[in-house]
Amino acid sequence: MDLLDQLRAFVATAQSGSFTGAATQLGISNRLTSKYVAELEQRLGVRFFQRTTRKVGLTPAGSDLLARAPALLDDLDDLLADVTDSSKGLSGVLRISAPITFGEVYIAGMLARFAEIHPGITIDLRLSDAFSDLAAEGIDLAFRIGRFDISSLKVRRLGTFESLPVASPAYIARVGRPETPRDLSEHSCIIDTNRKNPKRWVFENSGGEVLAQVEGRFHVNSASAAIELARRGLGIAYVPSFTLRGALDNGDLVGLLDDFLGERGDIAAVYLEGRTLPRKVRALIDFAVSDFGSARSS
């Protein structure tokens, strides 16, 4: 098992960027972590890290190994779990990536519900609006929203969302309510720079697609920030429906343009092609499909 210990120490060090972080993750000492990595390098005759006084960086050989080692270890863990007592349930670390707002609004709660019924699972959730490189970062599963390039990934669709234009009652009382998307050009709009075309809002009705070119004083890269600014009466926000339930229910914000559909996008779980999914990842995907369906119907 020495080689496995060495590989686990390598992966933990590469993902955390330090022997200290790896030791904490593995529950062993810094010295033993460093020893395992050094033994692996000696065994294979290759240096995997460029070491400095504060952190370690991957060499090209280290990057190549990191692209494959996490999947190998996961497959081994899954194999061992399958041939031993299945009543012990799922175990190990799940490394998950999600967009910031969607992660905060929905994914964190969903993972809490999943972890409650699988106490042997450790969750490593990484929130970023930049697309993660699943292979390089050792990500087991990523949740993505909108329209995205999926050519190199397997996709499990969870559902869809619609973007909705909203404003506070105070803003509507002060400025008035737009009746059509084209009226938005006369309003102060909160620009979410995470959108593919931040100043080009797309709507649809029986007549087809309607485009609105918008402007505004506030440019933000967060739907949560756009909602907060809209709550304060500073403009109209155009945000995904899953971010709005509380604000609409309590009357802080009011939906606009009821005769038009907002831009829609997919919500999906994505993972790497070309490998057998570990049992814990399959279980999380199935749980997410069910949980998202329940959330939409509630």
TORKOL-4160 file (C-alpha; in steps of 0.2 Angstrom, whole numbers, padded with zeros to 4 digits, m for minus):
298
<pt num="1" X="0000" Y="0000" Z="0000"/>
<pt num="2" X="0015" Y="0012" Z="0000"/>
<pt num="3" X="0012" Y="0017" Z="m0018"/>
<pt num="4" X="m0006" Y="0021" Z="m0014"/>
<pt num="5" X="0000" Y="0032" Z="0001"/>
<pt num="6" X="0012" Y="0040" Z="m0009"/>
<pt num="7" X="0000" Y="0044" Z="m0023"/>
<pt num="8" X="m0013" Y="0051" Z="m0010"/>
<pt num="9" X="0000" Y="0062" Z="m0003"/>
<pt num="10" X="0005" Y="0068" Z="m0020"/>
<pt num="11" X="m0013" Y="0072" Z="m0025"/>
<pt num="12" X="m0017" Y="0081" Z="m0008"/>
<pt num="13" X="m0001" Y="0091" Z="m0009"/>
<pt num="14" X="m0005" Y="0096" Z="m0027"/>
<pt num="15" X="m0023" Y="0101" Z="m0024"/>
<pt num="16" X="m0019" Y="0111" Z="m0008"/>
<pt num="17" X="m0003" Y="0119" Z="m0014"/>
<pt num="18" X="0007" Y="0114" Z="0002"/>
<pt num="19" X="0012" Y="0100" Z="0012"/>
<pt num="20" X="0004" Y="0107" Z="0027"/>
<pt num="21" X="m0013" Y="0108" Z="0018"/>
<pt num="22" X="m0011" Y="0090" Z="0012"/>
<pt num="23" X="m0006" Y="0084" Z="0030"/>
<pt num="24" X="m0022" Y="0092" Z="0037"/>
<pt num="25" X="m0033" Y="0084" Z="0023"/>
<pt num="26" X="m0025" Y="0067" Z="0025"/>
<pt num="27" X="m0024" Y="0067" Z="0044"/>
<pt num="28" X="m0005" Y="0064" Z="0045"/>
<pt num="29" X="0010" Y="0074" Z="0049"/>
<pt num="30" X="0019" Y="0086" Z="0038"/>
<pt num="31" X="0035" Y="0076" Z="0039"/>
<pt num="32" X="0026" Y="0060" Z="0034"/>
<pt num="33" X="0017" Y="0069" Z="0019"/>
<pt num="34" X="0034" Y="0076" Z="0013"/>
<pt num="35" X="0042" Y="0059" Z="0015"/>
<pt num="36" X="0028" Y="0050" Z="0005"/>
<pt num="37" X="0030" Y="0063" Z="m0010"/>
<pt num="38" X="0049" Y="0061" Z="m0009"/>
<pt num="39" X="0048" Y="0042" Z="m0010"/>
<pt num="40" X="0036" Y="0043" Z="m0025"/>
<pt num="41" X="0048" Y="0055" Z="m0034"/>
<pt num="42" X="0062" Y="0043" Z="m0030"/>
<pt num="43" X="0053" Y="0028" Z="m0035"/>
<pt num="44" X="0048" Y="0035" Z="m0052"/>
<pt num="45" X="0064" Y="0045" Z="m0055"/>
<pt num="46" X="0054" Y="0061" Z="m0058"/>
<pt num="47" X="0052" Y="0077" Z="m0049"/>
<pt num="48" X="0034" Y="0082" Z="m0047"/>
<pt num="49" X="0035" Y="0098" Z="m0037"/>
<pt num="50" X="0046" Y="0114" Z="m0038"/>
<pt num="51" X="0047" Y="0118" Z="m0019"/>
<pt num="52" X="0049" Y="0136" Z="m0011"/>
<pt num="53" X="0049" Y="0141" Z="0007"/>
<pt num="54" X="0030" Y="0144" Z="0007"/>
<pt num="55" X="0022" Y="0133" Z="m0006"/>
<pt num="56" X="0025" Y="0120" Z="m0019"/>
<pt num="57" X="0021" Y="0121" Z="m0038"/>
<pt num="58" X="0019" Y="0107" Z="m0050"/>
<pt num="59" X="0032" Y="0103" Z="m0063"/>
<pt num="60" X="0025" Y="0097" Z="m0081"/>
<pt num="61" X="0027" Y="0079" Z="m0075"/>
<pt num="62" X="0017" Y="0083" Z="m0059"/>
<pt num="63" X="0003" Y="0091" Z="m0070"/>
<pt num="64" X="0002" Y="0075" Z="m0080"/>
<pt num="65" X="0001" Y="0064" Z="m0065"/>
<pt num="66" X="m0012" Y="0076" Z="m0057"/>
<pt num="67" X="m0023" Y="0074" Z="m0072"/>
<pt num="68" X="m0025" Y="0056" Z="m0070"/>
<pt num="69" X="m0021" Y="0051" Z="m0052"/>
<pt num="70" X="m0037" Y="0057" Z="m0043"/>
<pt num="71" X="m0048" Y="0047" Z="m0055"/>
<pt num="72" X="m0037" Y="0032" Z="m0052"/>
<pt num="73" X="m0038" Y="0033" Z="m0033"/>
<pt num="74" X="m0057" Y="0036" Z="m0034"/>
<pt num="75" X="m0059" Y="0021" Z="m0045"/>
<pt num="76" X="m0049" Y="0010" Z="m0033"/>
<pt num="77" X="m0059" Y="0017" Z="m0018"/>
<pt num="78" X="m0075" Y="0013" Z="m0027"/>
<pt num="79" X="m0068" Y="m0005" Z="m0031"/>
<pt num="80" X="m0064" Y="m0008" Z="m0013"/>
<pt num="81" X="m0081" Y="m0002" Z="m0008"/>
<pt num="82" X="m0090" Y="m0013" Z="m0020"/>
<pt num="83" X="m0081" Y="m0029" Z="m0014"/>
<pt num="84" X="m0082" Y="m0026" Z="0004"/>
<pt num="85" X="m0097" Y="m0024" Z="0015"/>
<pt num="86" X="m0109" Y="m0012" Z="0005"/>
<pt num="87" X="m0119" Y="m0009" Z="0021"/>
<pt num="88" X="m0105" Y="0003" Z="0027"/>
<pt num="89" X="m0111" Y="0015" Z="0014"/>
<pt num="90" X="m0102" Y="0028" Z="0004"/>
<pt num="91" X="m0086" Y="0036" Z="0010"/>
<pt num="92" X="m0072" Y="0047" Z="0004"/>
<pt num="93" X="m0070" Y="0065" Z="m0003"/>
<pt num="94" X="m0081" Y="0073" Z="m0016"/>
<pt num="95" X="m0073" Y="0087" Z="m0025"/>
<pt num="96" X="m0087" Y="0098" Z="m0032"/>
<pt num="97" X="m0087" Y="0115" Z="m0042"/>
<pt num="98" X="m0101" Y="0127" Z="m0044"/>
<pt num="99" X="m0105" Y="0145" Z="m0049"/>
<pt num="100" X="m0104" Y="0156" Z="m0034"/>
<pt num="101" X="m0123" Y="0162" Z="m0033"/>
<pt num="102" X="m0130" Y="0145" Z="m0038"/>
<pt num="103" X="m0118" Y="0137" Z="m0026"/>
<pt num="104" X="m0124" Y="0148" Z="m0012"/>
<pt num="105" X="m0142" Y="0148" Z="m0016"/>
<pt num="106" X="m0145" Y="0130" Z="m0020"/>
<pt num="107" X="m0130" Y="0118" Z="m0021"/>
<pt num="108" X="m0123" Y="0121" Z="m0003"/>
<pt num="109" X="m0141" Y="0116" Z="0004"/>
<pt num="110" X="m0142" Y="0101" Z="m0008"/>
<pt num="111" X="m0125" Y="0095" Z="m0002"/>
<pt num="112" X="m0130" Y="0096" Z="0016"/>
<pt num="113" X="m0145" Y="0086" Z="0012"/>
<pt num="114" X="m0135" Y="0073" Z="0003"/>
<pt num="115" X="m0121" Y="0072" Z="0017"/>
<pt num="116" X="m0135" Y="0070" Z="0030"/>
<pt num="117" X="m0139" Y="0053" Z="0023"/>
<pt num="118" X="m0121" Y="0048" Z="0018"/>
<pt num="119" X="m0111" Y="0052" Z="0034"/>
<pt num="120" X="m0095" Y="0044" Z="0028"/>
<pt num="121" X="m0094" Y="0057" Z="0014"/>
<pt num="122" X="m0083" Y="0073" Z="0015"/>
<pt num="123" X="m0088" Y="0087" Z="0004"/>
<pt num="124" X="m0075" Y="0099" Z="m0004"/>
<pt num="125" X="m0086" Y="0113" Z="m0012"/>
<pt num="126" X="m0077" Y="0126" Z="m0023"/>
<pt num="127" X="m0087" Y="0141" Z="m0029"/>
<pt num="128" X="m0081" Y="0151" Z="m0044"/>
<pt num="129" X="m0089" Y="0159" Z="m0059"/>
<pt num="130" X="m0074" Y="0153" Z="m0069"/>
<pt num="131" X="m0076" Y="0136" Z="m0077"/>
<pt num="132" X="m0065" Y="0124" Z="m0068"/>
<pt num="133" X="m0053" Y="0112" Z="m0077"/>
<pt num="134" X="m0060" Y="0096" Z="m0070"/>
<pt num="135" X="m0045" Y="0085" Z="m0074"/>
<pt num="136" X="m0032" Y="0098" Z="m0069"/>
<pt num="137" X="m0041" Y="0102" Z="m0052"/>
<pt num="138" X="m0046" Y="0085" Z="m0048"/>
<pt num="139" X="m0065" Y="0089" Z="m0048"/>
<pt num="140" X="m0077" Y="0075" Z="m0047"/>
<pt num="141" X="m0092" Y="0084" Z="m0052"/>
<pt num="142" X="m0096" Y="0102" Z="m0058"/>
<pt num="143" X="m0113" Y="0110" Z="m0058"/>
<pt num="144" X="m0115" Y="0123" Z="m0072"/>
<pt num="145" X="m0129" Y="0135" Z="m0078"/>
<pt num="146" X="m0133" Y="0143" Z="m0094"/>
<pt num="147" X="m0127" Y="0139" Z="m0111"/>
<pt num="148" X="m0109" Y="0131" Z="m0110"/>
<pt num="149" X="m0097" Y="0121" Z="m0121"/>
<pt num="150" X="m0100" Y="0103" Z="m0116"/>
<pt num="151" X="m0090" Y="0095" Z="m0130"/>
<pt num="152" X="m0077" Y="0087" Z="m0118"/>
<pt num="153" X="m0089" Y="0083" Z="m0104"/>
<pt num="154" X="m0103" Y="0071" Z="m0100"/>
<pt num="155" X="m0119" Y="0080" Z="m0095"/>
<pt num="156" X="m0133" Y="0076" Z="m0084"/>
<pt num="157" X="m0147" Y="0089" Z="m0086"/>
<pt num="158" X="m0155" Y="0094" Z="m0070"/>
<pt num="159" X="m0168" Y="0106" Z="m0077"/>
<pt num="160" X="m0169" Y="0124" Z="m0083"/>
<pt num="161" X="m0170" Y="0141" Z="m0076"/>
<pt num="162" X="m0178" Y="0158" Z="m0083"/>
<pt num="163" X="m0170" Y="0175" Z="m0081"/>
<pt num="164" X="m0183" Y="0187" Z="m0074"/>
<pt num="165" X="m0183" Y="0206" Z="m0074"/>
<pt num="166" X="m0187" Y="0213" Z="m0056"/>
<pt num="167" X="m0187" Y="0230" Z="m0047"/>
<pt num="168" X="m0192" Y="0236" Z="m0030"/>
<pt num="169" X="m0209" Y="0244" Z="m0027"/>
<pt num="170" X="m0200" Y="0260" Z="m0022"/>
<pt num="171" X="m0192" Y="0260" Z="m0039"/>
<pt num="172" X="m0208" Y="0257" Z="m0048"/>
<pt num="173" X="m0217" Y="0271" Z="m0038"/>
<pt num="174" X="m0203" Y="0283" Z="m0043"/>
<pt num="175" X="m0200" Y="0279" Z="m0061"/>
<pt num="176" X="m0214" Y="0268" Z="m0067"/>
<pt num="177" X="m0216" Y="0251" Z="m0074"/>
<pt num="178" X="m0209" Y="0246" Z="m0091"/>
<pt num="179" X="m0223" Y="0238" Z="m0102"/>
<pt num="180" X="m0212" Y="0230" Z="m0115"/>
<pt num="181" X="m0193" Y="0225" Z="m0116"/>
<pt num="182" X="m0190" Y="0240" Z="m0127"/>
<pt num="183" X="m0195" Y="0251" Z="m0113"/>
<pt num="184" X="m0180" Y="0246" Z="m0103"/>
<pt num="185" X="m0169" Y="0257" Z="m0113"/>
<pt num="186" X="m0178" Y="0272" Z="m0103"/>
<pt num="187" X="m0174" Y="0264" Z="m0086"/>
<pt num="188" X="m0159" Y="0262" Z="m0075"/>
<pt num="189" X="m0154" Y="0244" Z="m0077"/>
<pt num="190" X="m0141" Y="0234" Z="m0066"/>
<pt num="191" X="m0129" Y="0226" Z="m0078"/>
<pt num="192" X="m0123" Y="0208" Z="m0073"/>
<pt num="193" X="m0106" Y="0206" Z="m0081"/>
<pt num="194" X="m0107" Y="0187" Z="m0079"/>
<pt num="195" X="m0120" Y="0186" Z="m0093"/>
<pt num="196" X="m0113" Y="0182" Z="m0110"/>
<pt num="197" X="m0120" Y="0199" Z="m0117"/>
<pt num="198" X="m0122" Y="0209" Z="m0101"/>
<pt num="199" X="m0131" Y="0224" Z="m0110"/>
<pt num="200" X="m0142" Y="0214" Z="m0121"/>
<pt num="201" X="m0157" Y="0206" Z="m0112"/>
<pt num="202" X="m0167" Y="0193" Z="m0122"/>
<pt num="203" X="m0185" Y="0190" Z="m0120"/>
<pt num="204" X="m0199" Y="0181" Z="m0130"/>
<pt num="205" X="m0217" Y="0181" Z="m0133"/>
<pt num="206" X="m0230" Y="0175" Z="m0146"/>
<pt num="207" X="m0222" Y="0186" Z="m0159"/>
<pt num="208" X="m0204" Y="0179" Z="m0156"/>
<pt num="209" X="m0188" Y="0185" Z="m0149"/>
<pt num="210" X="m0187" Y="0203" Z="m0142"/>
<pt num="211" X="m0171" Y="0211" Z="m0138"/>
<pt num="212" X="m0168" Y="0225" Z="m0126"/>
<pt num="213" X="m0152" Y="0235" Z="m0126"/>
<pt num="214" X="m0150" Y="0242" Z="m0108"/>
<pt num="215" X="m0139" Y="0254" Z="m0099"/>
<pt num="216" X="m0136" Y="0258" Z="m0080"/>
<pt num="217" X="m0124" Y="0265" Z="m0067"/>
<pt num="218" X="m0121" Y="0249" Z="m0058"/>
<pt num="219" X="m0111" Y="0235" Z="m0066"/>
<pt num="220" X="m0108" Y="0219" Z="m0055"/>
<pt num="221" X="m0102" Y="0201" Z="m0058"/>
<pt num="222" X="m0115" Y="0193" Z="m0046"/>
<pt num="223" X="m0133" Y="0190" Z="m0047"/>
<pt num="224" X="m0134" Y="0192" Z="m0028"/>
<pt num="225" X="m0127" Y="0209" Z="m0029"/>
<pt num="226" X="m0139" Y="0214" Z="m0043"/>
<pt num="227" X="m0153" Y="0208" Z="m0032"/>
<pt num="228" X="m0147" Y="0219" Z="m0017"/>
<pt num="229" X="m0145" Y="0234" Z="m0028"/>
<pt num="230" X="m0163" Y="0232" Z="m0035"/>
<pt num="231" X="m0170" Y="0230" Z="m0017"/>
<pt num="232" X="m0163" Y="0247" Z="m0013"/>
<pt num="233" X="m0172" Y="0254" Z="m0028"/>
<pt num="234" X="m0157" Y="0258" Z="m0038"/>
<pt num="235" X="m0163" Y="0250" Z="m0054"/>
<pt num="236" X="m0170" Y="0235" Z="m0063"/>
<pt num="237" X="m0161" Y="0218" Z="m0062"/>
<pt num="238" X="m0162" Y="0203" Z="m0074"/>
<pt num="239" X="m0157" Y="0188" Z="m0064"/>
<pt num="240" X="m0160" Y="0169" Z="m0064"/>
<pt num="241" X="m0176" Y="0163" Z="m0056"/>
<pt num="242" X="m0168" Y="0152" Z="m0043"/>
<pt num="243" X="m0160" Y="0167" Z="m0035"/>
<pt num="244" X="m0177" Y="0176" Z="m0032"/>
<pt num="245" X="m0189" Y="0166" Z="m0022"/>
<pt num="246" X="m0186" Y="0175" Z="m0005"/>
<pt num="247" X="m0186" Y="0192" Z="m0013"/>
<pt num="248" X="m0202" Y="0190" Z="m0022"/>
<pt num="249" X="m0211" Y="0181" Z="m0009"/>
<pt num="250" X="m0208" Y="0194" Z="0004"/>
<pt num="251" X="m0212" Y="0208" Z="m0008"/>
<pt num="252" X="m0195" Y="0216" Z="m0008"/>
<pt num="253" X="m0195" Y="0214" Z="m0027"/>
<pt num="254" X="m0209" Y="0214" Z="m0040"/>
<pt num="255" X="m0208" Y="0204" Z="m0056"/>
<pt num="256" X="m0210" Y="0214" Z="m0072"/>
<pt num="257" X="m0215" Y="0211" Z="m0090"/>
<pt num="258" X="m0227" Y="0197" Z="m0086"/>
<pt num="259" X="m0232" Y="0195" Z="m0104"/>
<pt num="260" X="m0214" Y="0190" Z="m0109"/>
<pt num="261" X="m0203" Y="0175" Z="m0106"/>
<pt num="262" X="m0185" Y="0179" Z="m0100"/>
<pt num="263" X="m0170" Y="0171" Z="m0107"/>
<pt num="264" X="m0168" Y="0152" Z="m0102"/>
<pt num="265" X="m0154" Y="0141" Z="m0099"/>
<pt num="266" X="m0149" Y="0124" Z="m0093"/>
<pt num="267" X="m0144" Y="0118" Z="m0076"/>
<pt num="268" X="m0133" Y="0103" Z="m0077"/>
<pt num="269" X="m0120" Y="0092" Z="m0068"/>
<pt num="270" X="m0105" Y="0088" Z="m0079"/>
<pt num="271" X="m0091" Y="0076" Z="m0077"/>
<pt num="272" X="m0076" Y="0069" Z="m0087"/>
<pt num="273" X="m0078" Y="0057" Z="m0101"/>
<pt num="274" X="m0069" Y="0041" Z="m0103"/>
<pt num="275" X="m0069" Y="0034" Z="m0085"/>
<pt num="276" X="m0081" Y="0024" Z="m0074"/>
<pt num="277" X="m0089" Y="0035" Z="m0062"/>
<pt num="278" X="m0086" Y="0031" Z="m0044"/>
<pt num="279" X="m0101" Y="0025" Z="m0034"/>
<pt num="280" X="m0101" Y="0041" Z="m0023"/>
<pt num="281" X="m0102" Y="0052" Z="m0039"/>
<pt num="282" X="m0116" Y="0042" Z="m0047"/>
<pt num="283" X="m0125" Y="0043" Z="m0030"/>
<pt num="284" X="m0123" Y="0062" Z="m0029"/>
<pt num="285" X="m0129" Y="0065" Z="m0047"/>
<pt num="286" X="m0145" Y="0054" Z="m0044"/>
<pt num="287" X="m0148" Y="0064" Z="m0028"/>
<pt num="288" X="m0146" Y="0081" Z="m0037"/>
<pt num="289" X="m0158" Y="0076" Z="m0051"/>
<pt num="290" X="m0171" Y="0071" Z="m0038"/>
<pt num="291" X="m0168" Y="0085" Z="m0026"/>
<pt num="292" X="m0169" Y="0098" Z="m0040"/>
<pt num="293" X="m0185" Y="0091" Z="m0046"/>
<pt num="294" X="m0192" Y="0092" Z="m0028"/>
<pt num="295" X="m0186" Y="0110" Z="m0026"/>
<pt num="296" X="m0195" Y="0115" Z="m0042"/>
<pt num="297" X="m0211" Y="0108" Z="m0037"/>
<pt num="298" X="m0212" Y="0115" Z="m0020"/>
